[in-house]
C-alpha cells in the first residue's frame, strides 16, 4: 500500500480546500461595564475612506500609503458577553484600525492520557460545535463592528494548542524522543483548528492573526525536527487560511524565547502582513530589515514591556514617533506581542494617534 503523506491525509478529510489599558482588572471588577467612558475614540481624518480601505491599502507595495494604521492587543480576562463588550469598548477607545479578537474563550484541556510519545494518537479531533464559545464571540463582534473595520480572529498554531493539552516541557521531550509518534497528534489538532477556521469564514471573518511558536532556542530549535513537527502543520493550516481570507497577519511570537536561523526558518510562512519580534539571531531586528526579509508589509516596532506600558502618554507618543521615522513605507504600528492588561489606554491611544498623523 502506498504511504499517504500528511498533506494528502489532511486533503482527503475534505476539510482542506486548497485552491479555493490600565483597566482590565477594573473591567472585571465592574462586571464588564464600559470603563473607557470618557475616553472618546480617535476618529482620524479619513478623506472619505473607511478604516477597512486604509488598512487594505498597506498591502499595495507599489505606492507609499498616506496613512499608517496601528493596533495593539490585550487580553481582557473575561468571556462571553463581557468579552464582546470588552473588545468593542477597547477598539473604540483606542482608535485602532482593525478589530483583533483574542482566542481566550477556550483551550484544549489537559490530557493526562498522554504519558509517552505514542499516546499522541489519542488526541481527539474537535468538531465545530466544540468551538461554539469562540464562535459566539466572533459572531457578535462581526455583527457589531464589521461595518467599521476589518475583523481579524486570533488563531493559535497546532504547536500552541498541543502545549495546552500537555505541558510544554513534556511536549518538547516527546518530540525529541519520537517525532513520528507526536505528529499523529499534530494531525488531529490541525484538523480541529481547521474546523474552527471554516466556521469562522462562513461567519464572515475578514482574516486571521496566525501565530507560530515552537522553534525558539529553548523549544524545538533543531531545524529538521522543527520542520517535521511544527512548520509542516503551520504551513498546511496557514496556506489554507491565506486562500480563504484576504487579510492575515503572521505573528512570529517570541514571548517564550528567541530564534536562531530566523530568516530561513520563517521567510516562506504565509501571511499578507508579518508581526515581527524586536530581536532575532541574538541581535536587534529592524523593521526595514524585516521588510526586506519577508518582502511584504510588516507590523510592530514597539516594545510591549517598554514605555508603552510603564511611561506616560507623551512617552508612548515619542516612542511611536521614533519607530515611525525608521519604519518601511508599508507598515502597521504595533507591539512585538500582546501588551500587559495594566497598560494605560491613554498610552495606546497616544501611540496610535501618532501613527495616524505621521504622514499628514
N, C-alpha and C positions, 0 to 999 in steps of 0.2 A: 504493500500500500504506500502510495506517495505521502511523504510527510508534509503536513499543512503548515505553512508559515503563520506567524502570529497575525500578520496583517490580513492574510486570507481568512484566518479564523474570525477576525472581527468583521470583515466584509460579509462573510457568509451568514452572520447572525441577522443581517438585514437592518441593523441599527446604524451602520456607517454608510453614508451616501456620498462617496467621493464623486466629484464632478457636479453634482447637483449645486477744643473748647473747654475752655475751663468750664466744665459744667456737665459732663456725662454722669458724674456721681450725683450732681444736683438734679439731673434729669431723672435718675432713678428715684431719688428722694421725693420728687414732685409727681411721681406716678405717671411720667410721660408727658406732663403738660409742657407747653412751649416755654422753655427757659430763655429762648432767644428773643422774646418780645422786647421791643425797644431797640433791637439791633436790626435796622432795616437792611434788606438785601441790596447789594450793589447792583444797580442797573446801568451797565456801560452804554455808551452811545454806539448803537449797532448799525447805524446808517441803513435802516430798513432790513437788515439781515438778522436772522434768528441765531440763537446760540448753536443750534444744530448745524446751520450753514457755516458758521465761523469755525467750528471745530473741524468739520469735514474739509475746509479749505487748507488745513495744515497738511493734508495728505498730498497736495499738489506740489511736488518738488520743483516744478518749472518756474515758480514765482515765489516771491517773499510775501507772506501774508501780512496785512496791515494790522492785524490783531493777534495778540499772543494769548491763547486760552490758558487756564490754570485750574488746578483742583488738588485738594488734599483730602485724605481719607482717615476715618476714625472709627474705632469700634465703640458702639453705643451701650452695650451691656444690657439691652432689653430685647424682647421678642414680640412677635405677633403685632397687634395693633399699635402697641407702644413703639415698636421698631419702625412701622410705617410712618408714624408721626415724627420720630427722631430723624429719620433720613430726610423727610420733607422739610422740616424746620432747619436742619443743618444746611441743606442745599440752598435754600432761600436766604439764610442768614449770611452765609459765606460769600455768595455771589459766584460760586464756581460754575464752570461751563458745561458740565455734564453730571448726570446722576450716577454715582457709583454705589452699587448695592453690595454690602458686606455679606459674607457667607457664614453668618453666625447663628442661623436658626437651628442648625442641627449638624451632627457629625457622626462618623462611624463610632459605634460603641466599642469599648474594649472587648476583644475576642480572646478569652482565656483558653480556647481550644488550640490556639497556635503556640505550640511549645517548641517545635523543631521545624526546619525548612519545609519538609514535605507536608506539613499541616496547612500551608498557604492555599492549597487547592480547596480548602473548606470555606474560604471567603465567599459569601453569597453574592449573587447579582441582584442588586436592589432595583425594584420597579419604580416607575414614575410616581406611583401612589406614595411610596416611602418619602419622596422629596416634597410632599404637599406643603409642609410648613414654609419651606423656602419659596415654593411656587406661589403660595398665598401672598408673601411679602412682595415678590416680583410683580404679580398680577395687579396688586393695588397700587404700587408705585408707577407702573406703566399707565394705569388709568389716571393717576393724579398728576404725573409730571412729563409724560412723553410729548405733550404738546409744547413744552417749554425747552426741552433739551434731550440729547441722546441719553438713553437708559442703558447702562453698562453693568452686567452682572459679574461679580467675582466668581472665578472658577478655580478651585484647587486642583492641583495635578494628582495623578494616581499615587505618586510617592507621598504627597502630603496627606492624602486620605488614608494610605496604608499606615502611616505613623500615628493616626488616630486609633486604628484598630489594635496596634501593637506598639509598645514603647520603642522609640526610635533607635535606641542602642541595640535592642533585640532585632529589629528590622535590619539594621546595618550588619550585625553579626551574621544573620541568616543569609544575607546576600553574599557575603564573603565565604560562607560555608558551602552554599549550594544555590547559586543564582538560578539555575534551571527550574528548581522547585518553587522558588519565590515568584517567578514570573507567571506561574499558574494563577496565583492570587492577583497579580497586577492586571492580568487579562480581565478577570471578573470585575475588578474595581473600575477599569476603563469602561467596560460595558455599563456599569452602574452610572457613572458620570455621564455617559452618552445618553442614557435615558433622561437625565435631567436637562441636558443641552437641548435635545429635540423638543421637550416640553416647553422650555423657555423660548425657543424660536417660534413655536406655534403661538405663544402668548404675545409675541411682538417685540422681544428684546432687540435692541439695536446692535449689541455686541457683547463681548466678554472681556473681563480683566483676567487674563490667563497667567497663572503663577507657576513658577518652577522652583523647586528645591531638590536637594539630594546630591548635588555634585560638589558641595563645599569641601574644603580641605579636611574638615572633621567629620565628613559623612562618607560618600562613595566617590572619592577622588580618583580612583583607578578608572581610566578612560574606558577600557573595554567593559568593565562591569557597569559603569555609568551608562554607556550606550545601550547595553543589553537590558538593564533593569529599570532605568529611569527615562532616558531620552527616547527610546523606542516607543514608549507609551505616551509620553508628552507629544511626540510628533504625530502619532496617529490621531490623538484627540484634537490637537490644536490645528492641524491641517484641515480636519473636518470642520472645526469651528470657523476657520477663516473662509471656507467655502459657503458656509451657511449665513454668515453675517458680515457686514461691510466695515465695521469699525471695532477692531480688537486691539487691546493693549497687552503686550507681553511684559510681565513683571518678573525680572530676574532677582529673586529675593535673597538678600544676604543677612536676614535677621538672625540666622543661626550660625553663620560662618562666612568666610571669604572664599574666593575662587581663584584657581590657577588655570592656565590654558584657556583663559576667558573667551578670547575671540573664536578660536577653533571649536570650542565647546558649544557656543550659543549662536554663532553668526547666522546659521541657517534655520533657526527656530522661526515659525510663523508668527505673524502679528503685524498689523499696519503701523503700530507705534511701539516703541520699546522703552519701558520704565527701567532705567539703569541704576545700579548701585554707585556709590561715590568712589569706590576703590575696587581694583581688580589686579591680580598678579602682584600683590603687595605694594602697589603704588596708586596714587590718585588716578581716577578715570574721568577725564574731562568730557563735557557734553559734546564738544566738537569731535573729539576722537571717537566717542561712542557713535556719533552720527556717521562718521566715515566707516566704522566697522560694519554697521548694520545697513547703511545706505537707505535709510528711511527716517522719518521723524522720531525724535527721542523725547522722553519726559523725565523730569527730575530736577536735580541741582541743589535742592535744599536739604540740609541735614535735619532729619526728624528729631534728633536729640540736641540740636543747637539752639540758637536764639529764637527760632520759631516757637519753641516750647517754653523757654525759660526767660526770654528777654521781653522787652516792651514791644508795642505795636510799631514804634518807629524803628527799633532794632530789626524787626521782621521785615519791614519795608526796605530798609537799607540792604539787608542780606539778599532779598529778592532782586533788587536793582543790580547788585554785584554779579549775581548769576546771570541776569538778563543781558548784561553788557558783553559777556563772553559766550553766550549761547549761540547755537547754529540758527539759521534762518527759520527752519520749520521745526517748531519746538512747542512743548507744553510745559509750563512751570508746575512743579510739584515737589514732593519729598522723595527720598530714596525708599521709603516704606511708610506704613501707617503711622500717623502721629499719635502721641500719647493722648489719652482721653482727658488729661488735665490741661492740654494746650488751649490757651485763651482764643476764643473765636475772633476777637479783635485782631490778634496777630495774623491769623489765617486770612482774614478779610483784607488786612493791610498788604500782605504779600500778593494776593490775588488782584487787588486794585492796582498795584504797581505793574503787574503784567499787562493788565487791560489798557493802561495808559502809556506804556513804554514807547510805542511806535506812533503815537498821535502827533 
